[in-house]
Amino acid sequence: MSSEMGNHKVMKNGTRTLLVLALSQLPCLSTAAENTIQSGLQYVRNAGEAWMKKRGCVSCHQIPSMIWAHEAAKSKGAEVPAQRMTEWKTWSTKVKNFVKPPQKADCDEDATMAANIDTMAAMLLAIPKVDSANWRKTFASKLAAEQQANGSWRACGQLPAQHRPVNETHATTTLWVALSLAQEGTPFDRDAAMEFVDGVTNPTSTEFLAVRMLVAESLLEAATVKWEEQLLRLQNGDGGWGWRSDQPSDALGTGYALYALARAGGNAEAISRARKYLTMSQGSDGRWKVPGTKELAKGKPTATANDWGSAWAIIALAESQ
């Protein structure tokens, strides 16, 4: 018996009872959920670290979602590689790592942050706020400063090439940024942001609806139920959602929708069906195959979409426990 176990054995009854109560209240995953999540984490981890090694940049693609998936799993008691997570977070919150290796020496950090709106918002949301390192204030301040005169934030990189109206893509970025700034307690023009967002009257993507619901819930809007009802109407017969709401179910669309519903304490039956869809659609290698979100993908799975979808499946499954 280890000395630690021996010490627990001889504790006074009162202290020992408190210890047992504390342990019993820790988040706990079912065995099936743990197996699904761990298999997915292995895939996401391998893909993310390969990206870091090959590309040498954070990007708004694999790295934030990889970290978010691990943090979500950790929050529910899943075993995760703590040291590697620390290394990922330290590396990915350095602005010079937002650019490719040849550009690092001459990196203009202010301009680089302005060109990585989605990356900064995702990192703020991925890493729990208990991490109060200086990068959080830097990212939040820069995001607030980059709000456009019309209230929006502009989607960066290749996101405007996604298969949905460009204005909807900018509105979705605006929602993710608003969510991150609300979390950080950083002031921004909420009225202007929401006016821009709600100019999208016929959204085509489940992502937009899910994050609109998250923002409504975060800002305590009375209309939260409106967005939940829209999401529920679009749930497919198999329990999932497509990233595009008019397409067959995939892990990315389902992950976004399930996460939003779980965060808001939404419809229990819909949540159960979505969880079942994600569990049943995972591949033997831990991956969920997802059609590319860019128009050029023509509905075929892509590496980026697979990585995003796999990470969001994990995030949603963990959040919905």
Phi and psi restraints in degrees (value plus and minus 20) as a CYANA .aco file:
   2 SER   PHI     -89.0   -49.0
   2 SER   PSI     140.8   180.8
   3 SER   PHI     -82.5   -42.5
   3 SER   PSI     -53.5   -13.5
   4 GLU   PHI     -84.4   -44.4
   4 GLU   PSI     -65.1   -25.1
   5 MET   PHI     -85.5   -45.5
   5 MET   PSI     -56.5   -16.5
   6 GLY   PHI     -84.0   -44.0
   6 GLY   PSI     -61.1   -21.1
   7 ASN   PHI     -82.3   -42.3
   7 ASN   PSI     -60.7   -20.7
   8 HIS   PHI     -82.3   -42.3
   8 HIS   PSI     -55.8   -15.8
   9 LYS   PHI     -86.4   -46.4
   9 LYS   PSI     -52.5   -12.5
  10 VAL   PHI    -119.1   -79.1
  10 VAL   PSI     -11.4    28.6
  11 MET   PHI     -80.5   -40.5
  11 MET   PSI     133.2   173.2
  12 LYS   PHI     -83.9   -43.9
  12 LYS   PSI     130.5   170.5
  13 ASN   PHI     -75.7   -35.7
  13 ASN   PSI     -61.7   -21.7
  14 GLY   PHI     -82.5   -42.5
  14 GLY   PSI     -67.7   -27.7
  15 THR   PHI     -83.9   -43.9
  15 THR   PSI     -60.0   -20.0
  16 ARG   PHI     -85.2   -45.2
  16 ARG   PSI     -58.8   -18.8
  17 THR   PHI     -82.7   -42.7
  17 THR   PSI     -62.1   -22.1
  18 LEU   PHI     -82.3   -42.3
  18 LEU   PSI     -58.4   -18.4
  19 LEU   PHI     -84.3   -44.3
  19 LEU   PSI     -65.6   -25.6
  20 VAL   PHI     -81.7   -41.7
  20 VAL   PSI     -63.0   -23.0
  21 LEU   PHI     -82.3   -42.3
  21 LEU   PSI     -62.6   -22.6
  22 ALA   PHI     -82.9   -42.9
  22 ALA   PSI     -64.0   -24.0
  23 LEU   PHI     -85.7   -45.7
  23 LEU   PSI     -57.5   -17.5
  24 SER   PHI     -88.5   -48.5
  24 SER   PSI     -39.2     0.8
  25 GLN   PHI    -115.8   -75.8
  25 GLN   PSI     -19.8    20.2
  26 LEU   PHI     -86.2   -46.2
  26 LEU   PSI     126.4   166.4
  27 PRO   PHI     -77.6   -37.6
  27 PRO   PSI     124.5   164.5
  28 CYS   PHI    -160.9  -120.9
  28 CYS   PSI     113.3   153.3
  29 LEU   PHI    -116.2   -76.2
  29 LEU   PSI     127.3   167.3
  30 SER   PHI     -87.1   -47.1
  30 SER   PSI     141.4   181.4
  31 THR   PHI     -79.6   -39.6
  31 THR   PSI     -62.7   -22.7
  32 ALA   PHI     -83.6   -43.6
  32 ALA   PSI     -64.6   -24.6
  33 ALA   PHI     -85.4   -45.4
  33 ALA   PSI     -60.9   -20.9
  34 GLU   PHI     -79.6   -39.6
  34 GLU   PSI     -64.2   -24.2
  35 ASN   PHI     -85.4   -45.4
  35 ASN   PSI     -63.3   -23.3
  36 THR   PHI     -82.7   -42.7
  36 THR   PSI     -66.0   -26.0
  37 ILE   PHI     -87.2   -47.2
  37 ILE   PSI     -63.5   -23.5
  38 GLN   PHI     -84.5   -44.5
  38 GLN   PSI     -59.7   -19.7
  39 SER   PHI     -83.5   -43.5
  39 SER   PSI     -62.4   -22.4
  40 GLY   PHI     -85.8   -45.8
  40 GLY   PSI     -61.6   -21.6
  41 LEU   PHI     -80.1   -40.1
  41 LEU   PSI     -59.6   -19.6
  42 GLN   PHI     -80.8   -40.8
  42 GLN   PSI     -63.9   -23.9
  43 TYR   PHI     -84.3   -44.3
  43 TYR   PSI     -69.4   -29.4
  44 VAL   PHI     -81.2   -41.2
  44 VAL   PSI     -61.0   -21.0
  45 ARG   PHI     -83.0   -43.0
  45 ARG   PSI     -66.3   -26.3
  46 ASN   PHI     -82.6   -42.6
  46 ASN   PSI     -62.8   -22.8
  47 ALA   PHI     -86.7   -46.7
  47 ALA   PSI     -62.8   -22.8
  48 GLY   PHI     -85.9   -45.9
  48 GLY   PSI     -63.9   -23.9
  49 GLU   PHI     -89.4   -49.4
  49 GLU   PSI     -51.5   -11.5
  50 ALA   PHI     -85.7   -45.7
  50 ALA   PSI     -59.1   -19.1
  51 TRP   PHI     -82.6   -42.6
  51 TRP   PSI     -65.5   -25.5
  52 MET   PHI     -80.0   -40.0
  52 MET   PSI     -61.2   -21.2
  53 LYS   PHI     -92.4   -52.4
  53 LYS   PSI     -61.9   -21.9
  54 LYS   PHI     -99.7   -59.7
  54 LYS   PSI     -65.8   -25.8
  55 ARG   PHI    -114.4   -74.4
  55 ARG   PSI     -51.1   -11.1
  56 GLY   PHI      48.4    88.4
  56 GLY   PSI       0.8    40.8
  57 CYS   PHI    -158.5  -118.5
  57 CYS   PSI     136.5   176.5
  58 VAL   PHI     -89.8   -49.8
  58 VAL   PSI     -73.9   -33.9
  59 SER   PHI      43.6    83.6
  59 SER   PSI     140.9   180.9
  60 CYS   PHI    -110.2   -70.2
  60 CYS   PSI      -3.8    36.2
  61 HIS   PHI    -118.8   -78.8
  61 HIS   PSI    -120.5   -80.5
  62 GLN   PHI     -89.3   -49.3
  62 GLN   PSI     -60.3   -20.3
  63 ILE   PHI     -90.0   -50.0
  63 ILE   PSI     -71.2   -31.2
  64 PRO   PHI     -78.7   -38.7
  64 PRO   PSI     -61.2   -21.2
  65 SER   PHI     -90.6   -50.6
  65 SER   PSI     -53.2   -13.2
  66 MET   PHI     -81.3   -41.3
  66 MET   PSI     -66.5   -26.5
  67 ILE   PHI     -84.9   -44.9
  67 ILE   PSI     -64.1   -24.1
  68 TRP   PHI     -79.6   -39.6
  68 TRP   PSI     -63.7   -23.7
  69 ALA   PHI     -81.2   -41.2
  69 ALA   PSI     -62.6   -22.6
  70 HIS   PHI     -88.2   -48.2
  70 HIS   PSI     -59.7   -19.7
  71 GLU   PHI     -85.4   -45.4
  71 GLU   PSI     -60.2   -20.2
  72 ALA   PHI     -84.1   -44.1
  72 ALA   PSI     -63.9   -23.9
  73 ALA   PHI     -84.6   -44.6
  73 ALA   PSI     -62.1   -22.1
  74 LYS   PHI     -80.0   -40.0
  74 LYS   PSI     -59.7   -19.7
  75 SER   PHI     -84.1   -44.1
  75 SER   PSI     -38.5     1.5
  76 LYS   PHI    -125.5   -85.5
  76 LYS   PSI      -5.1    34.9
  77 GLY   PHI      70.7   110.7
  77 GLY   PSI     -14.9    25.1
  78 ALA   PHI     -92.1   -52.1
  78 ALA   PSI     127.9   167.9
  79 GLU   PHI     -96.8   -56.8
  79 GLU   PSI     107.9   147.9
  80 VAL   PHI    -154.9  -114.9
  80 VAL   PSI     137.3   177.3
  81 PRO   PHI     -98.1   -58.1
  81 PRO   PSI      72.1   112.1
  82 ALA   PHI     -78.4   -38.4
  82 ALA   PSI     -65.5   -25.5
  83 GLN   PHI     -84.0   -44.0
  83 GLN   PSI     -62.1   -22.1
  84 ARG   PHI     -86.3   -46.3
  84 ARG   PSI     -57.7   -17.7
  85 MET   PHI     -82.4   -42.4
  85 MET   PSI     -60.9   -20.9
  86 THR   PHI     -81.1   -41.1
  86 THR   PSI     -62.5   -22.5
  87 GLU   PHI     -84.9   -44.9
  87 GLU   PSI     -62.3   -22.3
  88 TRP   PHI     -80.3   -40.3
  88 TRP   PSI     -66.1   -26.1
  89 LYS   PHI     -87.5   -47.5
  89 LYS   PSI     -60.9   -20.9
  90 THR   PHI     -82.1   -42.1
  90 THR   PSI     -64.9   -24.9
  91 TRP   PHI     -89.2   -49.2
  91 TRP   PSI     -64.2   -24.2
  92 SER   PHI     -99.8   -59.8
  92 SER   PSI     -30.3     9.7
  93 THR   PHI    -118.9   -78.9
  93 THR   PSI     -14.2    25.8
  94 LYS   PHI    -110.8   -70.8
  94 LYS   PSI     101.9   141.9
  95 VAL   PHI     -79.5   -39.5
  95 VAL   PSI     -53.0   -13.0
  96 LYS   PHI     -82.7   -42.7
  96 LYS   PSI     -41.2    -1.2
  97 ASN   PHI    -106.7   -66.7
  97 ASN   PSI     -14.0    26.0
  98 PHE   PHI     -99.2   -59.2
  98 PHE   PSI     -33.5     6.5
  99 VAL   PHI    -135.9   -95.9
  99 VAL   PSI     144.9   184.9
 100 LYS   PHI     -90.0   -50.0
 100 LYS   PSI     135.3   175.3
 101 PRO   PHI     -67.8   -27.8
 101 PRO   PSI     -63.7   -23.7
 102 PRO   PHI     -84.0   -44.0
 102 PRO   PSI     -39.5     0.5
 103 GLN   PHI    -115.6   -75.6
 103 GLN   PSI     -28.6    11.4
 104 LYS   PHI     -84.2   -44.2
 104 LYS   PSI     -60.4   -20.4
 105 ALA   PHI     -82.2   -42.2
 105 ALA   PSI     -54.9   -14.9
 106 ASP   PHI    -127.3   -87.3
 106 ASP   PSI       3.9    43.9
 107 CYS   PHI     -85.9   -45.9
 107 CYS   PSI     100.7   140.7
 108 ASP   PHI    -108.1   -68.1
 108 ASP   PSI      84.3   124.3
 109 GLU   PHI     -84.2   -44.2
 109 GLU   PSI     -57.7   -17.7
 110 ASP   PHI     -84.9   -44.9
 110 ASP   PSI     -66.5   -26.5
 111 ALA   PHI     -87.0   -47.0
 111 ALA   PSI     -56.3   -16.3
 112 THR   PHI     -85.6   -45.6
 112 THR   PSI     -62.4   -22.4
 113 MET   PHI     -83.6   -43.6
 113 MET   PSI     -60.0   -20.0
 114 ALA   PHI     -82.4   -42.4
 114 ALA   PSI     -47.2    -7.2
 115 ALA   PHI    -113.4   -73.4
 115 ALA   PSI     -15.7    24.3
 116 ASN   PHI    -152.9  -112.9
 116 ASN   PSI      27.2    67.2
 117 ILE   PHI     -76.1   -36.1
 117 ILE   PSI     -70.0   -30.0
 118 ASP   PHI     -85.2   -45.2
 118 ASP   PSI     -57.2   -17.2
 119 THR   PHI     -83.3   -43.3
 119 THR   PSI     -67.6   -27.6
 120 MET   PHI     -84.5   -44.5
 120 MET   PSI     -62.7   -22.7
 121 ALA   PHI     -82.0   -42.0
 121 ALA   PSI     -63.0   -23.0
 122 ALA   PHI     -84.3   -44.3
 122 ALA   PSI     -59.2   -19.2
 123 MET   PHI     -86.6   -46.6
 123 MET   PSI     -59.2   -19.2
 124 LEU   PHI     -82.8   -42.8
 124 LEU   PSI     -58.0   -18.0
 125 LEU   PHI     -99.8   -59.8
 125 LEU   PSI     -51.0   -11.0
 126 ALA   PHI     -91.9   -51.9
 126 ALA   PSI     -58.8   -18.8
 127 ILE   PHI    -118.9   -78.9
 127 ILE   PSI     102.9   142.9
 128 PRO   PHI     -72.7   -32.7
 128 PRO   PSI     125.0   165.0
 129 LYS   PHI     -85.5   -45.5
 129 LYS   PSI     -33.0     7.0
 130 VAL   PHI     -81.7   -41.7
 130 VAL   PSI     -42.5    -2.5
 131 ASP   PHI     -99.4   -59.4
 131 ASP   PSI      79.5   119.5
 132 SER   PHI    -119.5   -79.5
 132 SER   PSI       8.6    48.6
 133 ALA   PHI     -80.3   -40.3
 133 ALA   PSI     140.3   180.3
 134 ASN   PHI     -79.3   -39.3
 134 ASN   PSI     -48.5    -8.5
 135 TRP   PHI     -78.8   -38.8
 135 TRP   PSI     -51.1   -11.1
 136 ARG   PHI     -81.7   -41.7
 136 ARG   PSI     -68.4   -28.4
 137 LYS   PHI     -84.8   -44.8
 137 LYS   PSI     -59.6   -19.6
 138 THR   PHI     -82.2   -42.2
 138 THR   PSI     -68.3   -28.3
 139 PHE   PHI     -84.5   -44.5
 139 PHE   PSI     -65.9   -25.9
 140 ALA   PHI     -83.8   -43.8
 140 ALA   PSI     -63.1   -23.1
 141 SER   PHI     -82.8   -42.8
 141 SER   PSI     -61.1   -21.1
 142 LYS   PHI     -87.9   -47.9
 142 LYS   PSI     -61.0   -21.0
 143 LEU   PHI     -80.8   -40.8
 143 LEU   PSI     -65.6   -25.6
 144 ALA   PHI     -80.3   -40.3
 144 ALA   PSI     -59.9   -19.9
 145 ALA   PHI     -89.4   -49.4
 145 ALA   PSI     -43.1    -3.1
 146 GLU   PHI    -110.4   -70.4
 146 GLU   PSI     -17.4    22.6
 147 GLN   PHI     -83.2   -43.2
 147 GLN   PSI     111.7   151.7
 148 GLN   PHI     -98.2   -58.2
 148 GLN   PSI     146.2   186.2
 149 ALA   PHI     -80.7   -40.7
 149 ALA   PSI     -48.1    -8.1
 150 ASN   PHI    -107.4   -67.4
 150 ASN   PSI     -13.0    27.0
 151 GLY   PHI      74.0   114.0
 151 GLY   PSI     -28.2    11.8
 152 SER   PHI    -112.2   -72.2
 152 SER   PSI     149.3   189.3
 153 TRP   PHI    -139.8   -99.8
 153 TRP   PSI     120.1   160.1
 154 ARG   PHI    -109.3   -69.3
 154 ARG   PSI     110.7   150.7
 155 ALA   PHI     -81.8   -41.8
 155 ALA   PSI     122.2   162.2
 156 CYS   PHI    -130.3   -90.3
 156 CYS   PSI     153.7   193.7
 157 GLY   PHI      40.2    80.2
 157 GLY   PSI    -151.8  -111.8
 158 GLN   PHI    -112.9   -72.9
 158 GLN   PSI     -17.8    22.2
 159 LEU   PHI     -79.8   -39.8
 159 LEU   PSI     -59.1   -19.1
 160 PRO   PHI     -82.2   -42.2
 160 PRO   PSI     -31.5     8.5
 161 ALA   PHI    -107.7   -67.7
 161 ALA   PSI     -14.2    25.8
 162 GLN   PHI     -88.6   -48.6
 162 GLN   PSI     138.4   178.4
 163 HIS   PHI    -103.1   -63.1
 163 HIS   PSI      48.3    88.3
 164 ARG   PHI    -183.5  -143.5
 164 ARG   PSI     144.0   184.0
 165 PRO   PHI     -74.9   -34.9
 165 PRO   PSI     118.2   158.2
 166 VAL   PHI     -78.9   -38.9
 166 VAL   PSI     -57.5   -17.5
 167 ASN   PHI     -83.8   -43.8
 167 ASN   PSI     -53.8   -13.8
 168 GLU   PHI     -88.5   -48.5
 168 GLU   PSI     -56.2   -16.2
 169 THR   PHI     -84.2   -44.2
 169 THR   PSI     -64.4   -24.4
 170 HIS   PHI     -83.5   -43.5
 170 HIS   PSI     -58.4   -18.4
 171 ALA   PHI     -85.4   -45.4
 171 ALA   PSI     -57.3   -17.3
 172 THR   PHI     -86.4   -46.4
 172 THR   PSI     -63.4   -23.4
 173 THR   PHI     -79.3   -39.3
 173 THR   PSI     -62.6   -22.6
 174 THR   PHI     -78.5   -38.5
 174 THR   PSI     -60.7   -20.7
 175 LEU   PHI     -85.6   -45.6
 175 LEU   PSI     -65.1   -25.1
 176 TRP   PHI     -82.4   -42.4
 176 TRP   PSI     -60.4   -20.4
 177 VAL   PHI     -86.3   -46.3
 177 VAL   PSI     -64.9   -24.9
 178 ALA   PHI     -78.5   -38.5
 178 ALA   PSI     -60.5   -20.5
 179 LEU   PHI     -83.7   -43.7
 179 LEU   PSI     -62.3   -22.3
 180 SER   PHI     -88.7   -48.7
 180 SER   PSI     -59.4   -19.4
 181 LEU   PHI     -91.3   -51.3
 181 LEU   PSI     -56.7   -16.7
 182 ALA   PHI     -82.1   -42.1
 182 ALA   PSI     -61.1   -21.1
 183 GLN   PHI     -81.7   -41.7
 183 GLN   PSI     -61.1   -21.1
 184 GLU   PHI     -98.5   -58.5
 184 GLU   PSI     -33.8     6.2
 185 GLY   PHI      54.4    94.4
 185 GLY   PSI       6.0    46.0
 186 THR   PHI    -114.1   -74.1
 186 THR   PSI     104.5   144.5
 187 PRO   PHI     -84.2   -44.2
 187 PRO   PSI     122.3   162.3
 188 PHE   PHI    -174.5  -134.5
 188 PHE   PSI     149.6   189.6
 189 ASP   PHI    -101.4   -61.4
 189 ASP   PSI      70.3   110.3
 190 ARG   PHI     -86.2   -46.2
 190 ARG   PSI     -62.0   -22.0
 191 ASP   PHI     -81.2   -41.2
 191 ASP   PSI     -64.6   -24.6
 192 ALA   PHI     -86.3   -46.3
 192 ALA   PSI     -59.8   -19.8
 193 ALA   PHI     -81.8   -41.8
 193 ALA   PSI     -66.9   -26.9
 194 MET   PHI     -90.6   -50.6
 194 MET   PSI     -51.4   -11.4
 195 GLU   PHI     -84.5   -44.5
 195 GLU   PSI     -61.6   -21.6
 196 PHE   PHI     -84.6   -44.6
 196 PHE   PSI     -68.1   -28.1
 197 VAL   PHI     -79.1   -39.1
 197 VAL   PSI     -65.4   -25.4
 198 ASP   PHI     -98.7   -58.7
 198 ASP   PSI     -17.2    22.8
 199 GLY   PHI     -93.5   -53.5
 199 GLY   PSI     -34.5     5.5
 200 VAL   PHI    -103.9   -63.9
 200 VAL   PSI      81.9   121.9
 201 THR   PHI    -113.0   -73.0
 201 THR   PSI     -42.1    -2.1
 202 ASN   PHI    -152.3  -112.3
 202 ASN   PSI      51.3    91.3
 203 PRO   PHI     -82.8   -42.8
 203 PRO   PSI     122.7   162.7
 204 THR   PHI    -122.0   -82.0
 204 THR   PSI     -31.3     8.7
 205 SER   PHI    -134.2   -94.2
 205 SER   PSI     120.4   160.4
 206 THR   PHI     -82.2   -42.2
 206 THR   PSI     -53.9   -13.9
 207 GLU   PHI     -76.6   -36.6
 207 GLU   PSI     -67.5   -27.5
 208 PHE   PHI     -77.0   -37.0
 208 PHE   PSI     -69.2   -29.2
 209 LEU   PHI     -83.1   -43.1
 209 LEU   PSI     -59.8   -19.8
 210 ALA   PHI     -86.7   -46.7
 210 ALA   PSI     -66.6   -26.6
 211 VAL   PHI     -94.0   -54.0
 211 VAL   PSI     -48.0    -8.0
 212 ARG   PHI     -83.6   -43.6
 212 ARG   PSI     -59.3   -19.3
 213 MET   PHI     -86.1   -46.1
 213 MET   PSI     -60.5   -20.5
 214 LEU   PHI     -81.6   -41.6
 214 LEU   PSI     -62.6   -22.6
 215 VAL   PHI     -87.7   -47.7
 215 VAL   PSI     -60.9   -20.9
 216 ALA   PHI     -79.6   -39.6
 216 ALA   PSI     -62.7   -22.7
 217 GLU   PHI     -87.4   -47.4
 217 GLU   PSI     -60.4   -20.4
 218 SER   PHI     -87.2   -47.2
 218 SER   PSI     -59.7   -19.7
 219 LEU   PHI    -111.5   -71.5
 219 LEU   PSI     -12.6    27.4
 220 LEU   PHI      38.6    78.6
 220 LEU   PSI      21.3    61.3
 221 GLU   PHI     -96.2   -56.2
 221 GLU   PSI     123.3   163.3
 222 ALA   PHI     -88.1   -48.1
 222 ALA   PSI     -40.4    -0.4
 223 ALA   PHI    -106.8   -66.8
 223 ALA   PSI      -8.7    31.3
 224 THR   PHI     -73.2   -33.2
 224 THR   PSI     -62.4   -22.4
 225 VAL   PHI     -81.8   -41.8
 225 VAL   PSI     -50.4   -10.4
 226 LYS   PHI     -80.7   -40.7
 226 LYS   PSI     -64.0   -24.0
 227 TRP   PHI     -93.5   -53.5
 227 TRP   PSI     -54.8   -14.8
 228 GLU   PHI     -82.1   -42.1
 228 GLU   PSI     -64.1   -24.1
 229 GLU   PHI     -82.3   -42.3
 229 GLU   PSI     -58.7   -18.7
 230 GLN   PHI     -85.0   -45.0
 230 GLN   PSI     -62.6   -22.6
 231 LEU   PHI     -81.5   -41.5
 231 LEU   PSI     -65.0   -25.0
 232 LEU   PHI     -84.6   -44.6
 232 LEU   PSI     -55.3   -15.3
 233 ARG   PHI     -85.4   -45.4
 233 ARG   PSI     -45.5    -5.5
 234 LEU   PHI    -115.5   -75.5
 234 LEU   PSI     -20.7    19.3
 235 GLN   PHI     -85.9   -45.9
 235 GLN   PSI     110.6   150.6
 236 ASN   PHI     -97.3   -57.3
 236 ASN   PSI     146.4   186.4
 237 GLY   PHI     -80.7   -40.7
 237 GLY   PSI     -45.9    -5.9
 238 ASP   PHI    -104.7   -64.7
 238 ASP   PSI     -18.9    21.1
 239 GLY   PHI      77.2   117.2
 239 GLY   PSI     -28.2    11.8
 240 GLY   PHI    -126.3   -86.3
 240 GLY   PSI    -195.8  -155.8
 241 TRP   PHI    -153.5  -113.5
 241 TRP   PSI     130.6   170.6
 242 GLY   PHI    -107.2   -67.2
 242 GLY   PSI     136.7   176.7
 243 TRP   PHI     -79.4   -39.4
 243 TRP   PSI     -64.7   -24.7
 244 ARG   PHI    -105.9   -65.9
 244 ARG   PSI     111.1   151.1
 245 SER   PHI     -88.4   -48.4
 245 SER   PSI     -33.5     6.5
 246 ASP   PHI    -118.7   -78.7
 246 ASP   PSI      -8.3    31.7
 247 GLN   PHI    -133.0   -93.0
 247 GLN   PSI     144.7   184.7
 248 PRO   PHI     -79.1   -39.1
 248 PRO   PSI     141.2   181.2
 249 SER   PHI     -82.2   -42.2
 249 SER   PSI     125.0   165.0
 250 ASP   PHI    -166.3  -126.3
 250 ASP   PSI     148.5   188.5
 251 ALA   PHI     -90.0   -50.0
 251 ALA   PSI     -49.0    -9.0
 252 LEU   PHI     -91.2   -51.2
 252 LEU   PSI     -72.9   -32.9
 253 GLY   PHI     -81.4   -41.4
 253 GLY   PSI     -62.0   -22.0
 254 THR   PHI     -86.6   -46.6
 254 THR   PSI     -59.2   -19.2
 255 GLY   PHI     -81.0   -41.0
 255 GLY   PSI     -66.4   -26.4
 256 TYR   PHI     -80.8   -40.8
 256 TYR   PSI     -68.2   -28.2
 257 ALA   PHI     -85.4   -45.4
 257 ALA   PSI     -65.3   -25.3
 258 LEU   PHI     -84.4   -44.4
 258 LEU   PSI     -60.5   -20.5
 259 TYR   PHI     -80.4   -40.4
 259 TYR   PSI     -66.6   -26.6
 260 ALA   PHI     -83.7   -43.7
 260 ALA   PSI     -64.0   -24.0
 261 LEU   PHI     -84.4   -44.4
 261 LEU   PSI     -61.7   -21.7
 262 ALA   PHI     -87.0   -47.0
 262 ALA   PSI     -61.0   -21.0
 263 ARG   PHI     -82.1   -42.1
 263 ARG   PSI     -56.3   -16.3
 264 ALA   PHI    -112.8   -72.8
 264 ALA   PSI     -16.2    23.8
 265 GLY   PHI      45.7    85.7
 265 GLY   PSI      24.3    64.3
 266 GLY   PHI     -96.9   -56.9
 266 GLY   PSI    -187.2  -147.2
 267 ASN   PHI     -74.2   -34.2
 267 ASN   PSI      98.9   138.9
 268 ALA   PHI     -85.7   -45.7
 268 ALA   PSI     -58.2   -18.2
 269 GLU   PHI     -86.4   -46.4
 269 GLU   PSI     -62.8   -22.8
 270 ALA   PHI     -83.5   -43.5
 270 ALA   PSI     -60.4   -20.4
 271 ILE   PHI     -83.3   -43.3
 271 ILE   PSI     -63.8   -23.8
 272 SER   PHI     -81.9   -41.9
 272 SER   PSI     -62.9   -22.9
 273 ARG   PHI     -85.6   -45.6
 273 ARG   PSI     -58.8   -18.8
 274 ALA   PHI     -86.8   -46.8
 274 ALA   PSI     -61.7   -21.7
 275 ARG   PHI     -81.0   -41.0
 275 ARG   PSI     -62.0   -22.0
 276 LYS   PHI     -83.6   -43.6
 276 LYS   PSI     -62.6   -22.6
 277 TYR   PHI     -78.2   -38.2
 277 TYR   PSI     -67.3   -27.3
 278 LEU   PHI     -84.4   -44.4
 278 LEU   PSI     -61.5   -21.5
 279 THR   PHI     -83.6   -43.6
 279 THR   PSI     -61.0   -21.0
 280 MET   PHI     -98.1   -58.1
 280 MET   PSI     -42.4    -2.4
 281 SER   PHI    -116.5   -76.5
 281 SER   PSI     -20.7    19.3
 282 GLN   PHI     -90.9   -50.9
 282 GLN   PSI     119.0   159.0
 283 GLY   PHI     -98.0   -58.0
 283 GLY   PSI     147.1   187.1
 284 SER   PHI     -86.2   -46.2
 284 SER   PSI     -40.0     0.0
 285 ASP   PHI    -110.7   -70.7
 285 ASP   PSI     -12.5    27.5
 286 GLY   PHI      69.3   109.3
 286 GLY   PSI     -26.4    13.6
 287 ARG   PHI    -113.0   -73.0
 287 ARG   PSI     130.8   170.8
 288 TRP   PHI    -129.4   -89.4
 288 TRP   PSI     105.9   145.9
 289 LYS   PHI    -103.0   -63.0
 289 LYS   PSI     112.7   152.7
 290 VAL   PHI    -154.4  -114.4
 290 VAL   PSI     112.6   152.6
 291 PRO   PHI     -78.4   -38.4
 291 PRO   PSI     120.6   160.6
 292 GLY   PHI     -79.7   -39.7
 292 GLY   PSI     124.2   164.2
 293 THR   PHI    -103.4   -63.4
 293 THR   PSI     -33.2     6.8
 294 LYS   PHI    -101.3   -61.3
 294 LYS   PSI     127.4   167.4
 295 GLU   PHI     -78.4   -38.4
 295 GLU   PSI     -55.4   -15.4
 296 LEU   PHI     -88.1   -48.1
 296 LEU   PSI     -37.3     2.7
 297 ALA   PHI     -89.6   -49.6
 297 ALA   PSI     -42.4    -2.4
 298 LYS   PHI      32.6    72.6
 298 LYS   PSI      19.0    59.0
 299 GLY   PHI      60.1   100.1
 299 GLY   PSI     -15.6    24.4
 300 LYS   PHI    -113.9   -73.9
 300 LYS   PSI     126.9   166.9
 301 PRO   PHI     -79.9   -39.9
 301 PRO   PSI     123.4   163.4
 302 THR   PHI    -149.0  -109.0
 302 THR   PSI     139.9   179.9
 303 ALA   PHI     -79.8   -39.8
 303 ALA   PSI     -64.1   -24.1
 304 THR   PHI     -83.0   -43.0
 304 THR   PSI     -66.3   -26.3
 305 ALA   PHI     -84.8   -44.8
 305 ALA   PSI     -58.9   -18.9
 306 ASN   PHI     -80.3   -40.3
 306 ASN   PSI     -62.9   -22.9
 307 ASP   PHI     -88.7   -48.7
 307 ASP   PSI     -65.5   -25.5
 308 TRP   PHI     -79.0   -39.0
 308 TRP   PSI     -70.1   -30.1
 309 GLY   PHI     -82.2   -42.2
 309 GLY   PSI     -61.5   -21.5
 310 SER   PHI     -85.0   -45.0
 310 SER   PSI     -62.2   -22.2
 311 ALA   PHI     -84.3   -44.3
 311 ALA   PSI     -62.9   -22.9
 312 TRP   PHI     -92.3   -52.3
 312 TRP   PSI     -48.4    -8.4
 313 ALA   PHI     -82.5   -42.5
 313 ALA   PSI     -62.5   -22.5
 314 ILE   PHI     -86.1   -46.1
 314 ILE   PSI     -67.0   -27.0
 315 ILE   PHI     -77.2   -37.2
 315 ILE   PSI     -66.4   -26.4
 316 ALA   PHI     -89.2   -49.2
 316 ALA   PSI     -61.7   -21.7
 317 LEU   PHI     -83.0   -43.0
 317 LEU   PSI     -59.8   -19.8
 318 ALA   PHI     -87.8   -47.8
 318 ALA   PSI     -66.0   -26.0
 319 GLU   PHI     -84.4   -44.4
 319 GLU   PSI     -51.3   -11.3
 320 SER   PHI    -108.4   -68.4
 320 SER   PSI     -13.7    26.3
